[in-house]
Amino acid sequence: MLARAERLLARAHPADLAPLLSDLRPEEIRTVIDMLFRHHRAATTLKELPVEMLPQIFEALGDQRLSAVISRLEIDDALEFFEWLPEERRDAVIGLLPEHKRFELRKADLYEEGSAGRVMTTSFMALDEKMTAQEAIDAIRASGEDNEGILYLYVVDGDGKLSGVVPIRRLVTAPPDRSCRDLMVLDPISVTADADQEESAQLVARYNLLAIPVTDPEGHMLGVITVDDVIEVITEEATEDMYHLAGLSDEDRVFSPASQSIRKRLPWMLVNLGTAFLAAWVVGIFEATLDRIVALAIFLPVVAGMGGNGGIQALTVITRAIALGEIQFSSGLRAMGKEVAVGSVIGAITGVASGLFAWAWRGDPTLGLVMFLAMLLTMAVAGIVGAAVPLLLKALRQDPALGSGVIVTTFTDVFGFFSFLSIGAMLLDKVE
């Protein structure tokens, strides 16, 4: 059975192997890892694992084996491993790493979390601008398989500053004695190591790049962010925004321990409970009105639900635009105006539909008028709030998705209840 499993591991792609480990018991994981080490595939497989599974894997690996895995990883993957490694083991594992890998880790750890320096790889091909085309080709051949990830050939001057980039097609078709300086494309798109990783990913997507060079403030070449790293950044940022919109921590994953999920979710649920009582308090203000006109209570969830959905729709559109760099705070008023217009039109149409339904059901046209006015106002305000909250958070240098869903839903619920019941109270004498 083990021989059959070993043959399967030898043929399967690392990305296909990683998810299988989530279904295994600790002793089975150790057996699989032993097989992976025998086939020299432990590093390439384990780096494909969901990060929340890393603590379980670390328990199955001794310090010696863990250091062997980390020493084979690119620096950005190695940093991610160390972020999940228990602090009491870090010094021991670092001490077993080769000196050059320890130096790279210490250097990379100086960059802030979420910066381009944390996700770049230091493996890249740099050519001296004085090289001829033939010398550059010879240099690429000499690098052998150490540079499997060559996507662009970067040209640097004598001080190591980025000068340009040479397309591989241009290099191989050029005369052998043509210099790299004459072949290179000047002023390539680049980012500094302290740039935000999300903004770096946006540049790669905007200009259809396969990689983007990372430099220090003086322009010296430090590394590159490749397209696979960009995909990871985009996935990470999208997950973070999605979780924040729902009031979740991005550390709460499908394989996270139940105790951790409870600890991460409970605070936001308590906040939600508080906002629910706020909405209930607004309803309580109109208790006498509801006692006299029970029909108003029947339609309360309709107005609040429609307002909440409208607000979340506007919030999602604006948050996505901010995340992709499609909108700035300066153009926010135009976007907000559009969402108000959309909310007003939808509110008018749904208000007419709900008003006619209320009239037909309860036999009172005034109740239908109350429904129409409340729906129109609530949907218009939902558009304003759904657009304004993420823009305001962005202006305050906060994550636009952080708690936005809770804020928008609370405001639309409270306003929906208040507008519906206050209009109903004003028209109380006309409603039977």
C-alpha positions in Angstrom: 0.0 0.0 0.0 2.8 2.4 0.9 4.7 1.6 -2.3 1.5 2.4 -4.3 1.1 5.7 -2.4 4.8 6.6 -3.0 4.4 6.0 -6.7 1.3 8.3 -6.7 3.2 11.0 -4.8 6.1 10.8 -7.3 3.7 11.5 -10.3 1.3 14.0 -8.8 1.8 17.8 -9.0 2.5 19.5 -5.7 -0.6 21.7 -6.1 -2.7 18.5 -6.3 -0.9 16.8 -3.3 -1.3 19.7 -0.8 -5.1 19.5 -0.4 -4.9 15.8 0.3 -3.0 16.4 3.5 -5.9 18.1 5.1 -7.8 14.8 5.3 -5.0 12.9 7.0 -4.3 12.1 10.6 -1.0 13.4 12.2 0.7 10.0 11.9 -0.4 9.7 8.3 1.0 13.2 7.6 4.4 12.2 9.0 4.4 9.2 6.7 3.6 11.3 3.6 6.2 13.9 4.5 8.8 11.1 4.8 7.9 10.1 1.3 8.1 13.6 0.0 11.6 14.0 1.5 12.8 10.8 -0.2 11.6 12.3 -3.5 13.0 15.8 -2.7 9.5 17.3 -3.1 8.7 18.4 0.5 9.4 22.1 -0.1 7.5 22.4 -3.4 4.5 20.5 -1.9 4.3 22.1 1.5 4.4 25.7 0.2 1.2 24.9 -1.7 -0.7 24.2 1.6 -3.3 26.6 3.0 -1.4 28.6 5.6 -3.8 27.6 8.4 -2.5 24.0 8.0 1.1 25.0 8.6 1.0 24.6 12.4 -0.2 21.0 12.0 2.6 20.3 9.5 5.2 21.9 11.8 4.3 19.5 14.6 5.1 16.6 12.3 8.5 18.1 11.3 11.6 18.3 13.5 13.8 21.4 13.4 16.3 19.8 11.1 13.8 18.8 8.5 11.9 22.1 8.8 15.1 24.1 8.2 15.8 21.8 5.1 12.4 22.7 3.7 12.8 26.5 4.4 16.3 26.6 2.9 14.8 25.5 -0.5 12.0 28.1 -0.5 12.1 31.5 -2.1 12.5 34.2 0.5 8.8 35.3 0.4 7.6 31.7 1.0 10.2 31.3 3.7 8.9 34.4 5.5 5.4 33.1 5.4 6.5 29.9 7.0 8.2 31.7 9.8 5.1 33.8 10.5 3.2 30.6 11.4 6.1 28.9 13.2 5.9 29.0 17.0 8.3 31.6 18.4 9.9 29.1 20.7 11.1 27.1 17.6 12.2 30.0 15.4 15.7 30.6 16.8 16.5 26.8 16.6 15.3 26.6 13.0 17.1 29.7 11.9 20.3 28.5 13.5 20.2 25.4 11.2 19.8 27.4 8.0 22.7 28.1 5.6 24.3 31.5 6.3 23.1 33.1 3.1 19.5 32.1 3.8 19.7 33.5 7.4 21.0 36.8 5.9 18.2 37.0 3.4 15.6 36.3 6.1 16.9 39.0 8.4 17.0 41.5 5.5 13.5 40.7 4.3 12.1 40.8 7.8 13.0 44.5 7.9 10.3 45.3 5.4 6.9 46.1 6.7 4.0 43.6 6.6 2.1 44.0 3.3 5.0 45.8 1.5 6.5 44.8 -1.9 9.7 43.9 -0.1 7.9 41.1 1.8 6.6 39.4 -1.3 9.5 39.9 -3.7 11.9 37.1 -4.7 15.6 37.9 -4.8 16.2 35.5 -7.7 16.4 37.4 -10.9 18.6 37.9 -14.0 20.4 41.2 -14.2 22.6 42.2 -17.1 25.3 44.9 -17.2 24.3 47.6 -19.7 27.8 47.3 -21.3 27.2 43.6 -22.2 26.8 42.6 -25.8 23.8 40.5 -26.9 26.1 37.4 -27.2 27.6 38.0 -23.7 24.1 38.3 -22.3 23.0 35.0 -23.9 26.1 33.3 -22.6 25.4 34.6 -19.1 21.8 33.2 -19.3 23.2 29.8 -20.4 25.8 29.9 -17.6 23.0 30.4 -15.0 21.7 27.0 -16.0 18.6 25.8 -14.1 19.2 28.2 -11.2 17.0 30.8 -12.9 14.0 28.8 -13.9 11.8 31.9 -13.3 13.4 34.2 -15.9 10.6 36.3 -17.2 12.4 39.5 -18.0 16.1 40.5 -18.4 16.8 43.6 -16.3 19.7 45.9 -17.2 21.6 47.6 -14.5 24.5 50.1 -14.5 27.8 49.8 -12.8 26.3 50.8 -9.5 23.5 48.2 -9.7 20.8 50.7 -10.5 17.9 49.6 -12.7 18.4 51.1 -16.2 15.9 49.2 -18.4 14.6 45.9 -19.4 15.5 43.8 -22.5 12.8 41.7 -24.1 14.1 38.1 -24.6 12.9 38.1 -28.2 14.8 41.4 -29.0 17.9 39.9 -27.4 18.0 36.6 -29.4 17.3 38.4 -32.7 19.8 41.1 -32.2 23.3 41.2 -33.8 25.8 39.5 -31.4 27.9 42.7 -30.9 24.8 44.9 -30.1 25.0 46.3 -26.5 22.3 45.7 -23.9 22.1 49.5 -23.5 21.0 49.8 -27.1 18.5 46.9 -26.8 16.8 47.8 -23.5 13.5 49.5 -23.0 14.1 52.6 -20.9 12.2 53.5 -17.7 10.6 50.2 -17.0 7.6 50.0 -14.6 9.0 49.4 -11.1 8.2 49.7 -7.4 10.2 50.4 -4.3 10.5 47.8 -1.6 8.3 49.8 0.8 5.4 50.2 -1.7 2.1 48.6 -0.7 1.9 45.0 -2.1 -1.7 45.6 -3.4 -0.6 48.7 -5.4 2.3 46.6 -6.8 -0.2 43.9 -7.9 -2.4 46.5 -9.5 0.5 47.8 -11.6 1.2 44.3 -12.9 -2.4 43.8 -13.8 -2.8 47.3 -15.4 0.3 47.0 -17.6 -0.1 43.2 -18.4 3.3 42.4 -16.9 4.7 38.9 -15.9 6.9 40.5 -13.2 7.8 43.9 -11.8 11.2 44.9 -10.5 11.6 46.0 -6.9 14.2 48.7 -6.1 15.4 50.7 -3.1 14.7 54.5 -3.0 18.0 55.1 -5.0 17.0 52.7 -7.8 19.2 49.8 -6.9 17.7 46.5 -8.0 16.6 44.3 -5.0 14.3 41.7 -6.5 11.2 41.0 -8.5 7.5 40.3 -7.8 6.4 37.6 -10.3 2.9 37.0 -11.6 2.4 34.0 -9.2 3.2 36.3 -6.3 0.8 38.8 -7.7 -2.0 36.2 -7.9 -1.3 35.3 -4.2 -1.5 39.0 -3.3 -4.7 39.6 -5.1 -6.2 36.5 -3.6 -5.1 37.5 -0.1 -6.4 41.1 -0.5 -9.7 39.9 -2.0 -10.1 37.4 0.9 -9.3 40.1 3.4 -11.8 42.5 1.9 -14.5 39.8 1.7 -13.9 38.8 5.3 -13.9 42.4 6.5 -17.2 43.1 4.8 -18.7 40.2 6.7 -17.0 41.2 10.0 -14.6 38.3 9.9 -10.9 38.1 10.7 -8.7 37.0 7.7 -7.1 34.4 10.1 -10.4 32.6 10.3 -10.2 29.9 7.6 -11.9 26.7 6.8 -9.4 24.5 8.6 -8.8 26.9 11.6 -9.6 25.3 15.0 -13.1 25.9 16.2 -11.8 27.8 19.3 -9.9 30.2 17.1 -13.0 30.8 14.9 -15.2 31.5 17.9 -12.6 33.9 19.3 -12.3 35.8 16.0 -16.1 35.9 15.2 -17.5 36.6 18.7 -16.4 40.3 19.0 -18.1 41.3 15.7 -21.2 39.3 16.6 -21.4 41.3 19.9 -21.1 44.5 17.9 -23.9 43.2 15.6 -26.0 42.5 18.7 -25.5 46.0 19.9 -26.6 47.5 16.6 -29.6 45.2 16.5 -30.7 46.6 19.9 -30.2 50.1 18.4 -32.6 49.3 15.6 -35.0 47.8 18.2 -34.8 51.1 20.2 -35.8 53.1 17.2 -38.8 50.8 16.7 -39.6 51.2 20.4 -39.9 55.0 20.0 -43.0 54.3 17.8 -44.5 51.7 20.1 -47.7 53.6 20.5 -48.0 54.0 16.7 -47.5 50.3 16.2 -50.1 49.5 18.9 -52.7 51.5 16.9 -51.6 50.4 13.4 -50.4 46.8 13.5 -50.1 46.9 9.7 -47.0 49.0 10.0 -45.2 46.2 11.9 -46.0 43.8 9.1 -44.1 45.9 6.5 -41.1 46.9 8.7 -38.8 44.0 7.5 -39.6 44.9 3.9 -38.3 48.4 4.1 -35.3 47.6 6.3 -34.3 44.5 4.1 -34.5 46.5 0.9 -32.4 49.3 2.3 -29.8 46.9 3.7 -29.5 45.1 0.3 -29.2 48.4 -1.5 -26.5 49.7 0.8 -24.5 46.5 0.6 -24.7 46.6 -3.3 -23.3 50.2 -3.3 -20.7 49.3 -0.7 -19.5 46.3 -2.7 -19.2 48.3 -6.0 -17.2 51.2 -4.3 -15.0 48.9 -2.3 -14.1 46.9 -5.4 -13.3 50.1 -7.3 -11.0 51.3 -4.4 -9.3 47.9 -4.3 -8.6 47.9 -8.0 -7.4 51.6 -8.0 -10.4 52.6 -10.3 -11.5 55.4 -8.0 -9.8 58.0 -5.7 -11.3 60.1 -3.0 -11.3 63.1 -5.4 -13.7 61.3 -7.7 -15.8 59.9 -4.9 -18.5 62.5 -5.1 -19.3 61.6 -8.7 -19.4 57.9 -7.7 -21.6 58.8 -4.7 -24.0 60.8 -6.9 -24.3 57.8 -9.2 -25.2 55.5 -6.4 -27.8 57.9 -5.0 -29.4 58.1 -8.5 -29.4 54.3 -8.8 -30.8 53.9 -5.3 -33.5 56.6 -5.9 -34.7 55.0 -9.2 -34.7 51.5 -7.7 -36.4 52.9 -4.6 -39.1 54.6 -6.7 -39.8 51.4 -8.7 -39.8 49.0 -5.8 -41.7 51.7 -3.7 -44.5 51.7 -6.3 -44.6 47.9 -6.4 -44.6 47.5 -2.6 -47.1 50.4 -2.2 -49.6 48.8 -4.6 -49.1 45.5 -2.9 -49.8 47.0 0.6 -52.8 48.9 -0.8 -54.2 45.7 -2.4 -53.5 43.6 0.7 -54.7 46.0 3.5 -57.2 47.9 1.4 -55.7 51.3 2.4 -54.1 53.7 -0.2 -52.5 55.7 2.5 -50.5 52.7 3.7 -49.4 52.3 0.2 -48.2 55.9 0.1 -46.3 55.3 3.3 -44.6 52.3 1.8 -43.7 54.2 -1.4 -42.2 57.3 0.4 -40.3 55.2 3.0 -38.8 52.9 0.3 -37.7 55.9 -1.9 -36.0 57.6 1.0 -34.4 54.5 2.4 -32.9 53.3 -0.9 -31.6 56.8 -1.7 -29.9 57.0 1.7 -28.6 53.5 1.3 -26.8 54.6 -1.9 -25.3 57.5 0.0 -24.1 55.5 3.0 -22.9 52.5 0.9 -20.7 54.8 -1.2 -19.6 57.2 1.6 -18.5 54.7 4.3 -15.6 53.0 2.3 -14.5 56.4 0.8 -14.4 57.9 4.3 -12.4 55.0 5.6 -10.0 55.2 2.7 -9.5 59.0 3.4 -8.7 58.1 7.0 -6.1 55.6 5.8 -8.1 52.6 7.0 -9.1 49.5 5.2 -12.3 50.5 3.2 -13.8 47.0 3.9 -13.1 47.0 7.6 -16.5 46.8 9.3 -18.2 48.6 6.4 -20.9 45.9 6.1 -21.9 46.3 9.8 -21.9 50.1 9.6 -23.9 50.3 6.4 -26.4 47.6 7.5 -26.9 49.3 10.9 -27.5 52.7 9.3 -29.9 51.5 6.7 -31.9 49.4 9.2 -32.1 52.3 11.6 -33.0 54.9 8.9 -35.5 52.4 7.3 -37.3 51.9 10.5 -37.3 55.5 11.4 -38.4 56.8 8.0 -41.2 54.2 7.7 -42.6 54.7 11.2 -42.2 58.5 11.2 -44.1 58.8 7.9 -46.7 56.4 9.2 -47.1 58.5 12.4 -47.5 61.7 10.5 -50.2 60.1 8.4 -51.7 58.3 11.3 -55.0 60.0 11.3 -55.5 59.0 7.6 -54.6 55.3 8.1 -57.3 53.1 9.2 
